[in-house]
Amino acid sequence: MRPRGLPPLLVVLLGCWASVSAQTDATPAVTTEGLNSTEAALATFGTFPSTRPPGTPRAPGPSSGPRPTPVTDVAVLCVCDLSPAQCDINCCCDPDCSSVDFSVFSACSVPVVTGDSQFCSQKAVIYSLNFTANPPQRVFELVDQINPSIFCIHITNYKPALSFINPEVPDENNFDTLMKTSDGFTLNAESYVSFTTKLDIPTAAKYEYGVPLQTSDSFLRFPSSLTSSLCTDNNPAAFLVNQAVKCTRKINLEQCEEIEALSMAFYSSPEILRVPDSRKKVPITVQSIVIQSLNKTLTRREDTDVLQPTLVNAGHFSLCVNVVLEVKYSLTYTDAGEVTKADLSFVLGTVSSVVVPLQQKFEIHFLQENTQPVPLSGNPGYVVGLPLAAGFQPHKGSGIIQTTNRYGQLTILHSTTEQDCLALEGVRTPVLFGYTMQSGCKLRSSVEHSLGNTVLDSSSHRLTGALPCQLVAQKVKSLLWGQGFPDYVAPFGNSQAQDMLDWVPIHFITQSFNRKHFVLQDSCQLPGALVIEVKWTKYGSLLNPQAKIVNVTANLISSSFPEANSGNERTILISTAVTFVDVSAPAEAGFRAPPAINARLPFNFFFPFV
């Protein structure tokens, strides 16, 4: 019997909420220790009786005050705990695991548990196993993890985004209001079809990363190997995803003329849509055709006409010529996500029964329009003869600032045949990796401690007149350091400017030497040499070691010069030197220790037989 005055639909809804409320009330409260926060149990709705045990706190309703601030306690998070009330293998954070279970673990499947990785600073839990203890123990460590990215969330000040809004539960008081505000509960087949059709239509008329490239008939096919080494032609080419794959084909040489994947037209005939679902098409243009003979020699054709595979009988065996061996796509796009140009290059060859099955190679690269690639000094390690990448940090916490001229980032004096420092002032020589260099010049000037006039003789490029010691020292320093001497050097040839923590700082050292036969009070300290020492090491595999810079030192050496008598000139020798020192540790061949076999088995290994 239903109560009087209540519609049948309301009675059904109230009955459903009663069952949900009964199940929800049975959920106990979860308390997080160490962070002074408590997660309330799921809220119960309505006035129906529940099976909640006595003493369990009831969560506040929608109108019982503000919601509790949600706090993610990483100490109780466990993403690998999949089986309730049962230990999951290699799940070190599973609270159901004991020391007996740890004895059969090989490693922690989830060694680090963190919250939101976008925060600048957050708590992290590190799990590990101590196999030296008997029985083995789980090691739990709570640490503060710092996000090295410069784009991170420092604090969340939008509190409504931290939790979900509690839905308003229908009852006899607000049922009519909810029915008016909602769109109803009907769903027919026509509306479902129209809804799914709208979902298939892209929201923006542009290509996004990873979206398949559309053609006039379907999509641009990029053959690749999936589960085996055999080529699969139904693999779509994705926007901005550079790929280079090799796969094999099992072909019948007698039917090579009928196989589409061996023909140039199979790859050059499709027309790519400029943007998804548009009528503008971009044709694929064949840029080059290279013919490979049976002895692996390559010959480039003058024309780019489409050739078809042809079966040729050569005595007792057959050959198939003009077979596609390599395909290289080069697609040009704009920053608005439009494909503007599509180029294609082929390598055709001759196939005999000896080389069956056939191996093919496919590549696709994307180039942005009106941009030039950034030159590198190595990838990743430095290449001998290329300039060192260097820059300076304008303020603490910022990235590295570099000049656009990579040959002007770290420079020294440029030597000339006249060895005149003022003849080519401002002309510098770049520091090249692996090249030990030395340069110098001469500066003719008179030096005294009293102030005087400074005159530059343009004919002889010398400083005339009485110059104070301080002004001459500043002039010499500007010649040695140049304009904008850097503070940091990139450890690798392809180091990014935003990865400031990886860059190597330049250590500046100043040394002074006094000559014994000069009286100290009658001498002038002038910089005479700049010595740059670059220490590098071999990094990575012994088969292909990469050059990595680990330390850079700039040593400015000053010497004492006597005062020049009135009208006398003195020639000051200025020199710079760069040395590269290999500090690589000697490689020692080693072998990995054999694994220790632990014969312990889980307690339920023979279940249900024992």
C-alpha positions as CSV (number, residue, x, y, z in Angstrom):
1,M,0.0,0.0,0.0
2,R,1.3,3.4,-0.9
3,P,0.6,6.5,1.3
4,R,-2.2,8.7,0.2
5,G,-1.5,11.7,-1.9
6,L,1.8,10.5,-3.3
7,P,2.1,9.9,-7.0
8,P,3.2,6.4,-8.1
9,L,6.5,7.6,-9.6
10,L,7.4,9.4,-6.4
11,V,6.8,6.2,-4.4
12,V,9.1,4.3,-6.8
13,L,11.9,6.9,-6.5
14,L,11.6,7.1,-2.7
15,G,11.9,3.3,-2.6
16,C,15.1,3.4,-4.7
17,W,16.6,6.1,-2.5
18,A,15.7,4.1,0.6
19,S,17.7,1.1,-0.7
20,V,20.7,3.3,-1.7
21,S,20.6,5.0,1.7
22,A,20.6,1.7,3.5
23,Q,23.7,0.6,1.6
24,T,25.4,4.0,2.0
25,D,24.9,4.1,5.7
26,A,26.8,0.9,6.1
27,T,30.1,2.5,4.9
28,P,32.3,3.3,7.9
29,A,34.2,6.6,8.3
30,V,37.9,6.6,7.2
31,T,40.3,8.6,9.3
32,T,43.7,9.8,7.9
33,E,46.4,10.1,10.6
34,G,49.2,12.6,10.4
35,L,47.3,15.2,8.4
36,N,44.5,16.1,10.9
37,S,41.8,15.4,8.4
38,T,38.8,13.2,8.4
39,E,36.9,11.9,5.4
40,A,33.2,11.8,6.2
41,A,31.3,8.7,5.2
42,L,28.9,8.9,2.2
43,A,26.0,11.1,3.0
44,T,22.6,9.4,3.6
45,F,19.5,10.9,2.2
46,G,15.8,10.9,3.2
47,T,14.2,9.9,6.5
48,F,14.1,6.1,5.9
49,P,15.5,3.6,8.4
50,S,19.1,2.4,7.7
51,T,21.3,-0.4,8.7
52,R,24.1,1.9,9.9
53,P,25.9,0.5,12.9
54,P,25.5,2.5,16.1
55,G,28.2,5.1,16.7
56,T,29.1,5.6,13.1
57,P,29.0,9.4,12.4
58,R,26.4,10.6,10.0
59,A,27.7,12.8,7.1
60,P,26.2,16.3,6.9
61,G,23.4,16.8,4.4
62,P,23.3,19.3,1.6
63,S,22.2,22.1,3.9
64,S,24.1,21.2,7.1
65,G,27.1,23.7,6.7
66,P,30.1,23.8,4.5
67,R,31.7,20.7,3.0
68,P,34.9,19.4,4.6
69,T,38.1,20.4,2.8
70,P,39.2,17.4,0.7
71,V,42.8,16.4,1.4
72,T,44.6,13.7,-0.5
73,D,46.6,11.6,2.0
74,V,49.2,9.7,-0.1
75,A,50.0,7.5,2.9
76,V,46.7,5.7,2.5
77,L,46.5,5.7,-1.3
78,C,47.2,2.3,-3.0
79,V,46.5,2.1,-6.7
80,C,47.6,-1.6,-6.9
81,D,45.3,-2.8,-4.1
82,L,42.7,-4.6,-6.3
83,S,41.6,-7.5,-4.2
84,P,39.6,-6.7,-1.0
85,A,40.8,-8.4,2.1
86,Q,43.5,-10.2,0.2
87,C,47.2,-9.4,-0.5
88,D,48.0,-8.4,-4.1
89,I,51.3,-9.7,-5.4
90,N,54.1,-7.1,-5.5
91,C,51.8,-4.4,-4.1
92,C,53.9,-3.0,-1.3
93,C,51.2,-0.5,-0.2
94,D,48.5,-3.2,0.3
95,P,47.6,-3.2,4.0
96,D,46.5,-6.8,3.7
97,C,50.0,-8.0,3.0
98,S,52.2,-9.4,5.9
99,S,55.8,-10.3,6.3
100,V,55.1,-13.8,4.9
101,D,53.7,-12.3,1.8
102,F,56.7,-9.9,1.4
103,S,59.1,-12.9,1.3
104,V,57.7,-13.9,-2.1
105,F,57.7,-10.4,-3.5
106,S,60.3,-9.6,-6.3
107,A,59.9,-5.8,-6.3
108,C,57.3,-3.1,-5.6
109,S,55.0,-2.7,-8.6
110,V,54.2,0.9,-7.5
111,P,57.3,2.2,-5.8
112,V,56.2,5.8,-5.5
113,V,52.7,7.1,-4.7
114,T,52.0,10.8,-5.2
115,G,48.9,13.0,-5.5
116,D,48.5,15.5,-8.2
117,S,51.8,15.8,-10.2
118,Q,51.0,19.3,-11.3
119,F,51.7,20.8,-7.8
120,C,55.0,22.5,-7.2
121,S,55.4,20.7,-3.8
122,Q,53.6,17.7,-2.5
123,K,53.9,14.7,-0.3
124,A,55.1,11.4,-1.8
125,V,55.4,7.9,-0.4
126,I,58.3,5.7,-1.4
127,Y,57.9,2.0,-0.9
128,S,60.7,-0.5,-1.0
129,L,61.6,-4.0,0.4
130,N,64.3,-4.9,2.8
131,F,65.3,-8.5,1.8
132,T,68.2,-8.5,4.3
133,A,65.8,-8.7,7.2
134,N,64.4,-12.0,8.3
135,P,61.5,-12.0,7.5
136,P,61.6,-9.4,4.7
137,Q,60.1,-6.1,5.7
138,R,58.4,-3.3,3.8
139,V,60.2,0.1,4.0
140,F,57.8,3.1,4.1
141,E,59.2,6.7,3.6
142,L,57.2,9.9,3.4
143,V,59.1,12.7,1.6
144,D,58.5,16.1,0.2
145,Q,58.6,16.0,-3.6
146,I,59.5,19.1,-5.6
147,N,58.2,19.6,-9.2
148,P,61.1,20.8,-11.4
149,S,58.8,22.3,-14.0
150,I,58.4,26.0,-14.1
151,F,54.7,25.6,-14.9
152,C,53.3,24.1,-11.7
153,I,50.5,24.8,-9.3
154,H,51.7,26.6,-6.2
155,I,48.4,26.7,-4.3
156,T,44.8,25.9,-5.1
157,N,42.6,28.9,-4.1
158,Y,39.4,27.8,-5.9
159,K,37.7,25.7,-3.2
160,P,34.6,24.7,-5.2
161,A,36.8,22.8,-7.6
162,L,38.2,20.6,-4.9
163,S,35.1,18.6,-4.4
164,F,31.8,17.5,-6.1
165,I,28.6,19.3,-5.3
166,N,26.2,17.2,-3.4
167,P,23.2,16.5,-5.6
168,E,19.8,17.6,-4.4
169,V,17.7,14.5,-3.5
170,P,14.1,14.4,-4.6
171,D,11.5,14.1,-1.9
172,E,7.8,15.0,-1.5
173,N,8.7,18.7,-0.9
174,N,11.0,19.4,-3.9
175,F,9.8,16.8,-6.4
176,D,7.7,19.2,-8.4
177,T,10.4,21.8,-8.5
178,L,13.0,19.3,-9.8
179,M,10.6,18.1,-12.5
180,K,10.2,21.6,-13.8
181,T,13.9,22.4,-13.9
182,S,14.9,19.1,-15.6
183,D,14.6,18.2,-19.2
184,G,12.7,15.1,-18.5
185,F,13.7,11.4,-18.5
186,T,12.6,10.3,-22.0
187,L,15.1,8.8,-24.4
188,N,14.0,7.5,-27.7
189,A,16.0,5.8,-30.5
190,E,16.0,8.9,-32.7
191,S,17.5,11.2,-30.1
192,Y,20.2,8.6,-29.4
193,V,21.2,8.4,-33.0
194,S,21.3,12.1,-33.4
195,F,23.4,12.4,-30.3
196,T,26.0,9.9,-31.4
197,T,26.1,11.5,-34.8
198,K,27.0,14.8,-33.3
199,L,29.8,13.2,-31.3
200,D,31.5,12.0,-34.4
201,I,31.7,15.5,-35.9
202,P,34.9,17.2,-34.8
203,T,34.4,20.3,-32.7
204,A,37.1,22.4,-34.4
205,A,38.1,22.6,-38.1
206,K,41.8,21.8,-37.5
207,Y,44.0,18.8,-36.9
208,E,45.2,18.1,-33.4
209,Y,48.0,16.0,-32.2
210,G,47.5,12.3,-32.7
211,V,44.4,12.8,-34.9
212,P,44.4,10.5,-38.1
213,L,45.0,12.4,-41.3
214,Q,41.9,12.3,-43.5
215,T,41.9,11.8,-47.2
216,S,39.3,12.1,-49.9
217,D,38.2,8.4,-49.4
218,S,39.2,7.5,-45.8
219,F,42.6,8.2,-44.1
220,L,46.3,8.3,-45.0
221,R,47.6,4.8,-44.7
222,F,51.0,4.4,-43.0
223,P,52.0,0.7,-43.1
224,S,53.6,-0.6,-39.9
225,S,54.1,-3.8,-38.0
226,L,51.7,-4.6,-35.2
227,T,51.7,-8.0,-33.5
228,S,54.4,-9.4,-35.8
229,S,57.0,-8.1,-38.3
230,L,54.5,-8.3,-41.2
231,C,53.2,-5.0,-42.7
232,T,49.7,-3.9,-41.9
233,D,48.4,-1.3,-44.4
234,N,45.3,-0.2,-42.4
235,N,47.4,1.8,-39.8
236,P,46.5,5.5,-40.1
237,A,49.1,8.3,-40.1
238,A,48.6,10.6,-37.1
239,F,49.1,14.3,-37.2
240,L,52.4,15.6,-35.7
241,V,53.5,12.0,-34.9
242,N,56.9,11.4,-36.6
243,Q,57.4,7.7,-37.3
244,A,60.0,5.5,-39.0
245,V,59.2,1.8,-39.2
246,K,60.4,-1.3,-41.0
247,C,58.2,-4.3,-41.8
248,T,58.2,-7.3,-44.1
249,R,55.8,-8.6,-46.7
250,K,55.3,-12.2,-47.9
251,I,54.7,-11.8,-51.6
252,N,54.3,-14.1,-54.6
253,L,56.9,-12.9,-57.1
254,E,54.7,-14.0,-60.0
255,Q,51.9,-11.7,-58.8
256,C,54.0,-8.6,-58.0
257,E,52.2,-6.5,-60.6
258,E,48.9,-7.0,-58.8
259,I,50.0,-6.1,-55.3
260,E,49.0,-2.5,-54.5
261,A,51.5,-2.1,-51.7
262,L,54.4,-2.5,-54.1
263,S,53.3,0.2,-56.4
264,M,54.0,4.0,-56.2
265,A,50.4,4.9,-57.0
266,F,49.3,3.3,-53.7
267,Y,51.2,6.0,-51.7
268,S,51.0,9.0,-54.1
269,S,47.4,8.9,-55.3
270,P,45.5,9.8,-52.1
271,E,44.7,13.5,-51.5
272,I,45.0,14.7,-47.9
273,L,42.2,17.0,-46.6
274,R,43.6,20.4,-45.5
275,V,41.5,20.2,-42.3
276,P,39.2,17.5,-41.1
277,D,35.9,17.1,-43.0
278,S,36.8,19.9,-45.5
279,R,36.5,20.1,-49.2
280,K,40.0,21.5,-49.7
281,K,42.5,18.8,-50.7
282,V,46.2,18.8,-50.7
283,P,47.7,16.5,-53.4
284,I,50.8,14.4,-52.6
285,T,53.7,15.5,-54.8
286,V,56.5,13.1,-55.7
287,Q,59.8,14.9,-55.1
288,S,62.4,12.2,-55.9
289,I,62.7,8.7,-57.1
290,V,65.9,6.7,-56.4
291,I,66.5,3.3,-58.1
292,Q,68.4,0.7,-56.1
293,S,70.0,-2.2,-58.1
294,L,70.6,-5.7,-57.0
295,N,74.2,-4.8,-55.8
296,K,72.8,-2.0,-53.6
297,T,73.9,0.9,-55.8
298,L,71.6,3.9,-55.9
299,T,70.8,6.1,-58.9
300,R,68.4,9.1,-58.9
301,R,66.0,9.5,-61.7
302,E,65.6,12.8,-63.4
303,D,61.8,12.6,-63.8
304,T,59.2,11.9,-61.1
305,D,56.8,9.9,-63.2
306,V,54.8,7.2,-61.4
307,L,56.3,3.7,-62.3
308,Q,54.5,0.4,-62.0
309,P,56.0,-2.9,-60.9
310,T,56.9,-5.0,-63.8
311,L,57.7,-8.7,-63.9
312,V,60.8,-9.5,-66.1
313,N,62.0,-13.0,-67.0
314,A,65.8,-13.3,-66.9
315,G,66.7,-16.8,-68.0
316,H,65.9,-19.4,-65.4
317,F,64.6,-16.9,-62.8
318,S,62.2,-14.0,-62.7
319,L,62.7,-10.4,-61.5
320,C,60.2,-7.7,-60.4
321,V,61.5,-4.2,-61.1
322,N,60.2,-0.8,-59.8
323,V,59.1,-2.3,-56.5
324,V,58.7,0.2,-53.6
325,L,61.4,-0.4,-51.0
326,E,61.3,2.9,-49.0
327,V,58.6,5.6,-48.6
328,K,59.3,9.0,-47.0
329,Y,56.4,11.5,-46.3
330,S,57.2,15.1,-45.5
331,L,54.1,17.1,-44.5
332,T,54.1,20.9,-44.0
333,Y,51.5,22.3,-41.6
334,T,50.6,25.7,-40.1
335,D,50.2,26.7,-36.5
336,A,46.5,26.7,-37.0
337,G,46.5,22.9,-37.6
338,E,46.2,22.9,-41.4
339,V,48.1,20.7,-43.8
340,T,49.5,22.9,-46.6
341,K,51.9,20.7,-48.5
342,A,52.7,17.0,-48.8
343,D,55.9,15.7,-50.4
344,L,56.9,12.1,-51.1
345,S,60.2,10.4,-51.8
346,F,60.6,6.8,-53.1
347,V,63.4,4.2,-53.2
348,L,62.5,1.6,-55.9
349,G,64.4,-1.6,-56.3
350,T,64.5,-5.0,-58.0
351,V,63.2,-8.0,-56.2
352,S,64.1,-11.6,-57.0
353,S,63.1,-14.9,-55.4
354,V,66.3,-14.7,-53.3
355,V,65.1,-11.6,-51.3
356,V,61.5,-12.8,-50.6
357,P,60.0,-12.0,-48.1
358,L,60.5,-8.3,-48.9
359,Q,61.5,-5.7,-46.3
360,Q,60.1,-2.2,-46.7
361,K,60.8,1.0,-44.8
362,F,58.3,3.9,-44.1
363,E,59.0,7.3,-42.7
364,I,56.8,10.4,-42.0
365,H,57.9,13.8,-40.7
366,F,56.0,17.0,-40.0
367,L,57.5,20.5,-40.7
368,Q,55.9,23.7,-39.5
369,E,55.5,26.4,-42.1
370,N,57.8,29.5,-42.1
371,T,60.1,28.0,-39.4
372,Q,63.7,27.0,-39.5
373,P,65.1,24.1,-37.4
374,V,67.2,25.2,-34.5
375,P,70.9,24.1,-35.1
376,L,72.4,21.9,-32.4
377,S,75.9,21.2,-31.4
378,G,75.2,17.5,-30.8
379,N,72.3,15.2,-30.1
380,P,72.7,14.6,-27.3
381,G,76.5,14.8,-26.8
382,Y,78.7,17.4,-28.2
383,V,80.3,16.9,-31.7
384,V,83.9,17.9,-32.1
385,G,84.3,21.1,-34.0
386,L,80.8,22.5,-33.2
387,P,80.5,25.6,-30.9
388,L,79.7,25.4,-27.2
389,A,76.1,26.3,-26.2
390,A,76.2,29.0,-23.5
391,G,74.1,31.7,-22.0
392,F,73.3,33.7,-18.9
393,Q,70.5,33.8,-16.3
394,P,68.9,37.2,-15.9
395,H,67.5,36.5,-12.5
396,K,67.2,33.6,-10.1
397,G,64.6,31.0,-11.1
398,S,64.4,32.0,-14.8
399,G,65.6,30.1,-17.8
400,I,68.8,30.5,-19.8
401,I,69.0,33.4,-22.2
402,Q,71.0,32.7,-25.4
403,T,72.0,34.7,-28.4
404,T,70.5,33.7,-31.8
405,N,74.1,33.4,-33.2
406,R,75.3,30.1,-31.7
407,Y,78.8,30.9,-32.8
408,G,78.8,34.0,-30.6
409,Q,77.6,32.5,-27.3
410,L,81.1,31.7,-25.9
411,T,84.0,33.4,-27.6
412,I,87.6,34.5,-27.1
413,L,90.0,37.0,-28.7
414,H,90.5,36.9,-32.4
415,S,94.2,36.9,-33.5
416,T,95.3,38.9,-36.5
417,T,98.6,39.1,-38.4
418,E,99.2,42.6,-36.9
419,Q,98.4,41.4,-33.4
420,D,96.8,44.8,-32.7
421,C,94.0,44.6,-30.1
422,L,92.3,47.7,-31.3
423,A,92.4,46.9,-35.0
424,L,89.6,44.4,-34.9
425,E,87.9,45.3,-31.6
426,G,84.6,43.3,-31.3
427,V,85.6,40.5,-33.6
428,R,85.7,37.3,-31.6
429,T,86.5,33.6,-32.3
430,P,84.0,31.0,-31.1
431,V,85.0,28.2,-28.7
432,L,84.7,24.9,-30.5
433,F,84.3,21.7,-28.7
434,G,87.4,19.6,-28.5
435,Y,89.7,22.3,-30.0
436,T,92.5,23.6,-27.8
437,M,92.9,27.2,-28.8
438,Q,95.2,30.1,-28.0
439,S,95.0,33.7,-29.3
440,G,96.4,37.1,-28.3
441,C,97.2,40.6,-29.3
442,K,99.2,43.7,-28.3
443,L,98.0,46.9,-26.7
444,R,100.4,49.9,-26.8
445,S,99.7,52.5,-24.1
446,S,101.3,54.6,-21.3
447,V,100.1,54.0,-17.7
448,E,100.4,56.2,-14.7
449,H,98.4,56.6,-11.5
450,S,97.5,60.2,-12.0
451,L,94.5,61.1,-14.2
452,G,95.3,62.2,-17.7
453,N,93.9,62.5,-21.2
454,T,93.0,59.5,-23.4
455,V,93.5,59.8,-27.1
456,L,93.0,57.0,-29.7
457,D,95.4,57.2,-32.5
458,S,93.4,55.8,-35.4
459,S,96.5,55.4,-37.7
460,S,98.5,53.2,-35.3
461,H,95.6,51.8,-33.1
462,R,97.2,52.7,-29.8
463,L,96.2,54.6,-26.7
464,T,98.1,57.9,-26.4
465,G,98.3,60.3,-23.6
466,A,98.6,59.6,-19.9
467,L,96.1,57.0,-18.8
468,P,95.2,56.0,-15.2
469,C,95.8,52.4,-14.3
470,Q,92.1,51.8,-13.6
471,L,91.0,52.8,-17.1
472,V,93.6,50.7,-18.7
473,A,92.6,47.7,-16.6
474,Q,88.9,48.1,-17.6
475,K,89.9,48.4,-21.2
476,V,91.9,45.1,-21.1
477,K,89.1,43.3,-19.2
478,S,86.6,44.3,-21.9
479,L,89.0,43.0,-24.6
480,L,89.4,39.6,-22.7
481,W,85.7,39.1,-21.7
482,G,84.1,40.5,-24.8
483,Q,80.5,41.7,-24.8
484,G,78.2,39.6,-22.7
485,F,80.4,36.8,-21.4
486,P,78.0,33.9,-20.4
487,D,77.5,32.5,-17.0
488,Y,76.4,28.9,-17.9
489,V,77.4,26.3,-20.4
490,A,75.1,23.6,-21.7
491,P,76.1,20.1,-20.6
492,F,74.9,18.5,-23.9
493,G,74.7,19.8,-27.4
494,N,70.9,19.6,-27.4
495,S,70.2,20.9,-23.8
496,Q,67.0,23.0,-23.5
497,A,67.2,26.5,-22.2
498,Q,64.3,25.9,-19.8
499,D,66.1,23.1,-18.1
500,M,68.2,25.5,-16.1
501,L,69.2,22.9,-13.4
502,D,71.0,20.8,-15.9
503,W,73.3,23.6,-17.1
504,V,76.9,23.9,-15.9
505,P,77.8,27.2,-14.2
506,I,81.1,28.9,-15.1
507,H,83.5,29.3,-12.2
508,F,85.3,32.6,-12.3
509,I,88.7,32.8,-10.7
510,T,91.0,35.9,-10.4
511,Q,94.8,35.5,-9.8
512,S,97.4,38.2,-9.4
513,F,101.2,37.9,-9.7
514,N,103.7,40.5,-8.6
515,R,107.1,40.8,-10.2
516,K,109.9,40.9,-7.7
517,H,112.0,43.7,-9.3
518,F,109.0,46.0,-9.4
519,V,108.2,48.1,-6.3
520,L,104.6,47.3,-5.4
521,Q,103.6,51.0,-4.9
522,D,105.0,52.0,-8.3
523,S,103.3,49.2,-10.3
524,C,99.9,48.7,-11.8
525,Q,97.9,45.5,-11.8
526,L,96.6,44.8,-15.3
527,P,94.8,41.6,-16.6
528,G,97.0,39.8,-19.0
529,A,95.4,36.5,-19.8
530,L,92.1,34.6,-19.7
531,V,92.4,30.8,-19.4
532,I,89.2,28.8,-20.0
533,E,89.3,25.1,-18.9
534,V,86.5,22.8,-20.0
535,K,86.3,19.4,-18.4
536,W,84.2,16.8,-20.2
537,T,83.4,13.1,-19.8
538,K,82.1,10.2,-21.9
539,Y,78.5,9.6,-20.9
540,G,76.3,6.6,-21.7
541,S,77.0,3.3,-23.4
542,L,80.6,2.2,-24.3
543,L,79.4,1.4,-27.8
544,N,78.3,5.0,-28.4
545,P,79.5,7.3,-25.7
546,Q,78.3,10.9,-25.7
547,A,80.4,13.9,-24.8
548,K,79.1,15.8,-21.7
549,I,80.6,18.9,-20.1
550,V,80.8,18.6,-16.3
551,N,82.9,21.7,-15.3
552,V,84.0,25.1,-16.8
553,T,86.5,27.4,-15.2
554,A,87.4,30.9,-16.4
555,N,90.7,32.1,-14.8
556,L,91.6,35.8,-15.2
557,I,95.3,36.3,-14.5
558,S,96.7,39.8,-13.7
559,S,100.3,40.9,-13.5
560,S,102.0,44.0,-12.2
561,F,103.4,46.5,-14.7
562,P,105.7,49.4,-13.8
563,E,104.6,53.0,-14.3
564,A,105.6,54.5,-17.6
565,N,107.6,57.6,-17.7
566,S,106.1,60.7,-19.2
567,G,106.1,60.2,-23.0
568,N,107.1,56.6,-22.9
569,E,105.0,53.8,-24.2
570,R,104.6,50.2,-23.0
571,T,103.4,47.2,-25.0
572,I,100.9,45.1,-23.0
573,L,100.5,41.5,-24.2
574,I,97.0,40.1,-23.9
575,S,96.3,36.4,-24.5
576,T,93.4,33.9,-24.2
577,A,93.5,30.1,-24.1
578,V,91.0,27.3,-24.1
579,T,91.8,23.8,-23.1
580,F,89.6,20.7,-23.0
581,V,90.3,18.0,-20.4
582,D,88.9,14.5,-20.6
583,V,88.0,13.4,-17.1
584,S,86.2,10.2,-18.0
585,A,86.7,7.4,-15.6
586,P,88.3,4.3,-17.1
587,A,85.6,1.8,-18.3
588,E,85.6,-1.5,-16.5
589,A,83.9,-4.4,-18.0
590,G,81.4,-6.0,-15.5
591,F,78.8,-8.6,-15.4
592,R,75.5,-8.5,-13.7
593,A,75.3,-10.7,-10.6
594,P,73.2,-13.9,-11.1
595,P,69.7,-13.7,-9.7
596,A,69.1,-15.2,-6.3
597,I,66.4,-17.9,-6.6
598,N,64.0,-17.7,-3.7
599,A,62.2,-21.0,-3.4
600,R,59.4,-19.8,-1.1
601,L,55.9,-20.1,-2.5
602,P,52.7,-18.2,-1.6
603,F,50.6,-19.9,1.2
604,N,47.8,-20.6,-1.3
605,F,50.0,-21.9,-4.1
606,F,48.5,-25.4,-4.1
607,F,44.9,-24.2,-3.5
608,P,42.4,-25.9,-3.8
609,F,44.3,-29.2,-3.8
610,V,45.8,-28.7,-0.3
